[in-house]
């Protein structure tokens, strides 16, 4: 079965794929320009395989992209592949390398509208990579009090990015609560940041109560230029900050998060 797929990409945020019918096939990786919004087709089997397989820092796939970029510095697909490698590097450990790939592209690509957007994303990624100071912010909690990341200096804090409308985020919340209860007496806190629209303020408050999230600090972000963007983070996402305010891990989930905390506290 073949499915026609419309792909909407918000660079540096969440990638949303919507299935809209039956059509012919093409290679999922060979997405044409423009980067920001396009339409293509893919077999259902390929779509399910790609959407359920973690390709982050897949060395074979990165090598494929690298070789294409080096051989085709003026091809628009090279710009797409630079961004793909950037998205695959969820912890930001290859930020400098990815920026070198961008620097090797033609001036035409680098100075295009999409090129300027990509380099902006690369810089934000580098500024919020592992080893960098956590970007500062101040947001309101459920009681209207202002909360700043600087208030957590001196302890480990897991910044958990989520939203009431994000199903994977909601499924992960019980695990976040369990982790908090397990390590809360070991100089560890959780700061949950919900990305919401202002009209959904009451819905957010209700979910915080019903899910039992009020055991730790909760804040909400209504801005279009938001904290999620400054941390170059999708949903669900998280950052682990050390007592000095330095990012020590990004996007650790499930067992990986548990292992990191065991390493720190046991």
Secondary structure as GFF3:
##gff-version 3
##sequence-region A 1 266
A	DSSP	beta_strand	2	9	.	.	.	ID=ss1
A	DSSP	beta_strand	15	19	.	.	.	ID=ss2
A	DSSP	beta_strand	37	43	.	.	.	ID=ss3
A	DSSP	alpha_helix	44	52	.	.	.	ID=ss4
A	DSSP	alpha_helix	59	71	.	.	.	ID=ss5
A	DSSP	alpha_helix	76	88	.	.	.	ID=ss6
A	DSSP	alpha_helix	95	103	.	.	.	ID=ss7
A	DSSP	alpha_helix	107	110	.	.	.	ID=ss8
A	DSSP	alpha_helix	113	127	.	.	.	ID=ss9
A	DSSP	beta_strand	138	141	.	.	.	ID=ss10
A	DSSP	beta_strand	146	148	.	.	.	ID=ss11
A	DSSP	three_ten_helix	149	152	.	.	.	ID=ss12
A	DSSP	beta_strand	156	162	.	.	.	ID=ss13
A	DSSP	alpha_helix	167	183	.	.	.	ID=ss14
A	DSSP	beta_strand	188	195	.	.	.	ID=ss15
A	DSSP	three_ten_helix	198	200	.	.	.	ID=ss16
A	DSSP	alpha_helix	201	210	.	.	.	ID=ss17
A	DSSP	three_ten_helix	213	215	.	.	.	ID=ss18
A	DSSP	beta_strand	217	221	.	.	.	ID=ss19
A	DSSP	alpha_helix	227	230	.	.	.	ID=ss20
A	DSSP	beta_strand	237	241	.	.	.	ID=ss21
A	DSSP	beta_strand	247	250	.	.	.	ID=ss22
A	DSSP	alpha_helix	255	265	.	.	.	ID=ss23
###
